[in-house]
Amino acid sequence: MSLRRTFIALLVAVASLAARDVRADPPVTPLRASIVCETPAAPGRFRCDVEVRVSSGTLSWADVMVTRTDDFILPLRGRLGSRDASTRDADIYRWSLGFVAQGRGAGDVTVRARAVVCHGPVCDPVETDLVGHVVVGH
């Protein structure tokens, strides 16, 4: 019986080691993105500037799309593509997104930046969500 208990204990130990949660650092995305929104003094049009850049590799394509706004904020366009970028270089893309504030208040604009980042002949799609805070009339 002692040999059987030892064998079961060994099996349990091996199973627990195999089932251990192996944690690795989250993968580092090559994409760095930011959003900066204007602070309009009154309701009306304003813009948010979005920038996407890579520190290594090259950008072969990128776009930005509005995924969420607070109720008093309306986007003038929901998506801007690569050709709509005001800056379109190998390592950086920039867009200006237009919005209309229908009233005074504070809220958020959420956008998703997507890109294809290439390292030599190998290209990978990446994306990130960004939140810009907007204060109108304060």
C-alpha positions as CSV (number, residue, x, y, z in Angstrom):
1,M,0.0,0.0,0.0
2,S,2.8,2.4,0.7
3,L,4.1,2.1,-2.9
4,R,0.6,2.8,-4.2
5,R,0.2,5.9,-2.0
6,T,3.6,7.1,-3.1
7,F,2.7,6.6,-6.8
8,I,-0.6,8.5,-6.3
9,A,1.1,11.3,-4.5
10,L,3.7,11.5,-7.4
11,L,0.9,11.6,-10.0
12,V,-0.9,14.4,-8.1
13,A,2.3,16.4,-7.8
14,V,3.0,16.0,-11.6
15,A,-0.5,16.9,-12.5
16,S,-0.4,20.0,-10.3
17,L,2.8,21.1,-11.9
18,A,1.4,20.6,-15.4
19,A,-1.8,22.5,-14.6
20,R,0.0,25.4,-13.0
21,D,-0.9,28.7,-14.5
22,V,2.1,29.8,-16.5
23,R,2.2,33.6,-16.6
24,A,4.2,35.5,-19.1
25,D,4.5,39.2,-19.5
26,P,1.8,40.5,-21.9
27,P,3.1,40.9,-25.5
28,V,4.5,44.3,-26.2
29,T,2.7,45.9,-29.0
30,P,4.8,47.8,-31.5
31,L,2.0,50.4,-31.8
32,R,1.9,53.6,-29.8
33,A,-1.1,55.7,-30.1
34,S,-2.5,58.9,-28.6
35,I,-5.6,61.1,-28.8
36,V,-5.9,64.7,-27.8
37,C,-9.2,66.5,-28.0
38,E,-9.9,70.3,-28.1
39,T,-11.7,72.0,-25.2
40,P,-14.4,74.1,-27.0
41,A,-15.7,77.1,-25.1
42,A,-19.3,76.5,-26.4
43,P,-21.3,73.8,-28.1
44,G,-20.4,73.3,-31.8
45,R,-17.6,71.8,-33.8
46,F,-14.3,70.6,-32.3
47,R,-11.7,68.1,-33.2
48,C,-9.6,65.3,-31.7
49,D,-6.2,64.5,-33.1
50,V,-5.1,60.9,-33.2
51,E,-1.5,59.8,-33.7
52,V,-0.2,56.3,-34.4
53,R,3.5,55.5,-34.4
54,V,5.9,52.6,-34.3
55,S,9.3,52.6,-32.7
56,S,10.5,49.6,-34.8
57,G,9.3,48.4,-38.1
58,T,7.1,50.3,-40.6
59,L,3.5,51.1,-40.9
60,S,2.1,49.8,-44.2
61,W,-1.5,50.7,-43.5
62,A,-3.6,52.3,-40.7
63,D,-7.0,53.7,-39.9
64,V,-9.0,55.1,-37.0
65,M,-12.7,54.7,-36.3
66,V,-15.0,56.1,-33.7
67,T,-16.4,53.3,-31.5
68,R,-18.2,55.3,-28.8
69,T,-19.1,58.9,-27.8
70,D,-21.2,60.3,-25.0
71,D,-24.7,61.3,-25.9
72,F,-24.1,65.0,-26.5
73,I,-21.2,64.4,-28.9
74,L,-21.7,63.4,-32.5
75,P,-18.9,62.4,-34.9
76,L,-18.9,64.0,-38.3
77,R,-17.4,60.8,-39.8
78,G,-17.1,57.4,-38.2
79,R,-13.9,56.3,-39.8
80,L,-10.8,57.8,-41.4
81,G,-8.6,55.6,-43.5
82,S,-5.0,55.7,-44.5
83,R,-5.6,58.2,-47.3
84,D,-7.4,60.6,-44.9
85,A,-4.3,60.9,-42.7
86,S,-2.7,64.4,-42.6
87,T,0.7,62.7,-41.9
88,R,1.4,59.4,-43.6
89,D,5.1,58.3,-43.1
90,A,6.7,54.9,-42.6
91,D,6.6,55.3,-38.8
92,I,3.7,57.7,-38.0
93,Y,0.2,58.4,-39.2
94,R,-1.9,61.4,-37.9
95,W,-5.6,62.2,-38.3
96,S,-8.0,65.0,-37.2
97,L,-11.4,63.7,-36.4
98,G,-14.3,66.1,-36.4
99,F,-17.1,66.2,-33.8
100,V,-20.1,68.3,-32.9
101,A,-20.9,69.0,-29.2
102,Q,-24.7,69.5,-29.0
103,G,-24.5,71.0,-25.5
104,R,-22.2,71.8,-22.6
105,G,-20.7,69.1,-20.5
106,A,-17.9,66.6,-20.1
107,G,-17.6,63.3,-21.8
108,D,-15.4,60.8,-23.6
109,V,-14.7,60.0,-27.2
110,T,-13.5,56.4,-27.8
111,V,-11.7,55.5,-31.0
112,R,-10.0,52.3,-32.3
113,A,-6.7,52.7,-34.1
114,R,-5.8,49.8,-36.4
115,A,-2.5,49.3,-38.3
116,V,-0.4,46.8,-40.1
117,V,3.1,46.8,-38.8
118,C,5.9,45.2,-40.9
119,H,9.3,44.0,-39.9
120,G,10.9,43.2,-43.2
121,P,8.7,40.9,-45.2
122,V,6.6,39.9,-42.1
123,C,3.6,42.0,-41.4
124,D,1.1,41.8,-38.4
125,P,-2.2,43.6,-37.7
126,V,-2.4,45.5,-34.4
127,E,-5.1,47.6,-32.8
128,T,-5.6,49.7,-29.7
129,D,-8.5,51.6,-28.2
130,L,-8.0,55.2,-27.1
131,V,-10.2,57.5,-25.0
132,G,-10.1,61.2,-25.3
133,H,-11.8,63.4,-22.7
134,V,-13.8,66.4,-23.9
135,V,-15.0,69.3,-21.8
136,V,-17.4,71.8,-23.5
137,G,-18.1,75.2,-22.1
138,H,-16.4,75.0,-18.7
